[in-house]
């Protein structure tokens, strides 16, 4: 008996000839496009927000526990690695927020033209960068 997968790979053309269907293309076949990269990055920033929220929770629990625990967390957050994580979390927050606004516009039926989704995609990236740097400049001036 033939393998069922072989039977599923056979199709007919419009003139009735039997042909083999192509295999599904993988990421190695397609050149990354702006919309796919932004979508994947939206998912990565969502995961990053989850990990950043764990850091925030650790900070809040330490503040409620004892001055020693709080000093330990503050020491980690104030280290170069901690500041880099905080900067990344800030960028992820603004990127996810801006892209969420873009998705809400899509839900309302706006922005589906090629020029529009390219413009709004680059706007999301730019706005996330500007807002992140702006918040850090204001935070460092006040701190």
N, C-alpha and C positions, 0 to 999 in steps of 0.2 A: 504494500500500500504506500502511496506517495505521502510525503509529509504535508500536513495541512498548511504550513507556512508557504510551501511552494505553490499550492493551489491559490493562496491569497495573493501571490505576487503576479498572477496572470490577469491580464485585462484585455479588452478589445478596443481598438481604435475606432474612429468614427466611420471608417470604411469596412469594419468587421474583422480586420486582421488581429491575430493574437500577438500580444507583446508582453514583455516583463515590465512590471512597474518598477520605478526607481526606488532605491532605499531612501529613507528619510535623511535629509542632510543634517549634519551636526555643526557645532560651532566652528569647527575647522574649515568648513566650506564657506560660510558667510563672512563677509567683512562686517565688523561691528558698525552699527549705525548709532546716531545720536540718541534716538528714542530707546533703543535696547540698552545702551550703556547707562542712560539716566534711570531706566527702570531697574536695572540690576543694582545700581548704586543706591537707589531708594531703599531697596531691601537690605543692603549692607548697612546703611545708616540706621535703619530700624533696629537691626541687631545691636549696633553700636550704642543706640539709645538705651537698650535694655541693660547692657553692661555698665554704661555710665550711671544709670539709675541705681544699680547695685552699689557703686562707689558713693553716690549721694546718700543712700540708705546707711551704709557703713559709717559715714560722717555723722549723720543724725543720731544713730544708735550710740556712737561713741560719745557724742555731746551729752546724751541723756544718761550715760553710764557713769563716767568719772572724768576728772580732769586729766588723769594719766592716759586713759584711752583716747580722749580727744586730742591730746598732744601727739600721740602716736599717729593718728590719722592725719592731723594737720602737717606733721613732718613728712608723711608720704605725699600728700597732695601738694605741698610746697616744694618737693624735689623736682628735678628736671623731668623725670618720667611722669610724675603726677601732673605737672603743668601741661605736658604734652598730651596726656590722656584727657585732661580738662579742655584743652583747646580742641581736640578732636571731637569731644562730646558736644561742645558748643557748635562746631561746624555741622555735625550730624543733626543737631536740633534744628538749626536754621535751614539746612538743606531739606530735611523732612517736612518742615513747616511750609516752605516755599513750594515744594513739589506737591504737597497736599492741596494747597490753594490752586495750583495748576490742574490737579485732578478734579477739584470741585468745578472749575470752569468747564472741563470736559464733560462732567456729569450734566451740566446745563446745556451742553451741545455746542460749546464754543471751542475754537482752536484746533480743528481737525484738518485744516489745509496744511500742506507741506511747509509753506513759508511760516505759518503760524506756530506749528509745533517745534520747528527749529528755533524760531525767535524766542518762544517761551522757554524752551529747554536751556538755551544759553542764558536767558534772564534768570532762571532758577539758580544756575551755577554762580553767576555773577552776584546775585542778591545774597546768596548764602555766604560767599566770600566777604563781601562788603559788610554785612551784618555781623559776621564773626569778628572781623578785625575791629569794627566800631565798638562792639561790646567789650573786647579786650582792652582797647585803648581807654575807654571810659572807666573800666574796672581797675586798670593799673593807675590811672590818675587819681581816682578816689581812694584806692587802697594805699 
